[in-house]
Amino acid sequence: MRKNRRRTAKKNSIFPIEVDRLKKMLQSEFEGNPDLTFSIFEHKHKKIAVFYLSYQVYTDRVENFLLKPLINSNEEMTSSTILNELPLGGGSKTDDIDDILQGLIIGKVFVYAEGDNSVVNYLLIHKESRQLAKSENESVVLGPQVAFTESLITNLNVVRWSIRTTDLVLEKIMVGKRAKHEVRLIYMKSIASDVHINTMRQRLQDLDLDQIEDSTVLMQYIEDAPSSIFPQFLSSELADRFSYAVAQGRVGVLVENSPTGIIAPASFFSFMESTEDMYMRWNVGSFLRILRFFAMFISIILTPLYVAAVTYHYELIPPRELITIGQSRAIVPFPPIVEAMILELLIELLREAGARLPTKVGQTIGIVGGVIIGQAVVQAGLTSSILIIVIALSALSSFTVPSYLMGTTIRIIRFPIIILAGMFGIIGIIYGLCFLVIHLIKLKSLGEPYLSPVYPFRLSDLNKALFRAPPSYRNKRFLSYRPKDLLRFSRKEASKIRDIDE
């Protein structure tokens, strides 16, 4: 939940303190954790303590770059001399016990000279992470295919290599009361809208949560309308897609231990975009994008239209097809709405089973199970063969949506429209679609209209949302995202012919 007011940090200083007492205090906080390591030695009649969690740090670095230089030093140890003597960078001082406890958890090593007013800390984190690989959920054919990992440092490195400019800002925000997680707010300071930056920063800082499990969970807390079934922020595993969105003036969010980045603001049409659209020729990319919109419409409307036509509106069906459908449904004991709901639920069960089982087994279940069960259901007279084709085409169309979250949403909203079609026919479908459009018009993403650029209508943005224009016509950024710098390049200069005369 969001806080109405920011918490004011209170310093809990315990220094100066005896080393033995500090050790007992920390061991009590960590419930006697055996991994809490204390190295205590005397240096010029003063006790020096080096303490850390052994599984969180590089112990060889602690010994070579911290303990040995401290033992061999001839200087009198204070927090200032420790910072100057040790061959390590990034050191800092603190006197807050809460900072010390949190620092131990995230992989910091602390050095305390007895009698001093603060401790020195160095970040020597040892974190296991998987290697960069292809995305499992966002398949692409052309273009970079590197996906994010659970390591925030690795993800930031990939983004920095993609956007090589000092204009890129990687703002650090800590979120969580009990288990703090590092969150990075990423934007281009000369392009991204200050309103979007400040809004996202405020939403992140105002979160009052114990911890964040993943970026997709965080997204649900900071969306404009959390109760809506439609995702208002774009999530992506592809580093290339994330970097491209940030370079265009949008705001990105990366979360520690999450392989998914958040992109905001996002319009409804941005969920139909694929990174392949950028790398294909503009006319091919436009065709594929329009095909996705058509497939989405087919996925939503086809099954309800069949139910409405067979139940109420026989005049919509050509006479020859009407005879075929009648013969196919002659032995079916259920009304069309029940028949359609059974098959739709069967398709969803097969999809869920295929997703949860191991990859090779899941593919077998999806293909073989669909064929065998579909044929058995028709032979048993529980459904018609025509509806099998309709349901299969509807399900196939829903999988063309590049975003997994939006694809799932489209499959779910098909069910209430089927029920309305079975109850009221075509009128029910129209009511359902009207309610859907009204809901989408009311939605916002980071304060921006969700249906932009269709509502409010912006002609200049249509070539970026509905289709792709030739490269020379894409000299402006998306106006709906309110970038500070609208121009990407000069169209006049780009259109000049620069061939060398022979």
ABEGO torsion letter per residue (X at the ends): XBBABBBBBBBBBAOBBBAAAAAAAAAAAAGGBAABBBBBBBBGGBBBBBBBBAAABBAAAAAAAAAAAAAABABBBBAAAAAAABABBGBBBBABAAAAAAAAAAGBBBBBBBGBABBBBBBABBBBBBBBBBBAABBBABEBABBBBABAAAAAAAAAAABBBAABBBBBBBBEAABBBBBBBBBBAAABBAAAAAAAAAAAAABBBABBABAAAAAAAABABAABABBABBBBABAAAAAAAAAAGBBBBBBBGBABBBBOBBBAAAAABBAAAAABBAAAAAAAAAAAAAAAAAAAAAAAAAAAAAAABAAABBAAAAAAAAAAAAABABBAAAAAAAAAAAAAAAAAAAAABBAAAAAAAAAAAAAAAAAAAAAAGABBAAAAAAAAAAAAAAAABABAAAAAAAAAAAAAAAAAAAAAEAAAAAAAAAAAAAAAAABBBGGBBAAOAAOBBBAAAAAAAABBBBAAAAABBBAAAGBABABABBAAAAABBABBBX
